[in-house]
Amino acid sequence: VQLQASGGGLVQAGGSLRLSCAVSGSIIDVMNWYRQAPGKEREFVAAITNGGSTNYADSVKGRFTISRDNAKNTVYLQMSSLKPEDTAVYYCRRPIGNYWGKGTQVTVSS
């Protein structure tokens, strides 16, 4: 099973980005997004179940949206109203089997 995250970049505060996580070798199942800022521990960002139920960290509620396209075996993280404190490497994770992608850098400038 391989997870490939993409879509990161540099954006100004208040801007938007959409991250993608393409899964190969298996169905996407339940999927998570995590992030790790410099000098901080990796933290949970969002999750989505097979049925489309979602869960978010309080810090991103109302600004981030996780979604899935089962036909493409891909999970997305739409990030809006970005803040400098959202700067981090973002990782996708498939909890079953504990598979992680390599991460994509998101940098939000003030």
Secondary structure, DSSP 8 states (H G I E B T S, - for coil): -EEEEE--EEEETT--EEEEEEEESS---SEEEEEE-TTS--EEEEEE-TT--EEE-TTTTTTEEEEEETTTTEEEEEE-S--GGG-EEEEEEETTTTEE---EEEEEE-
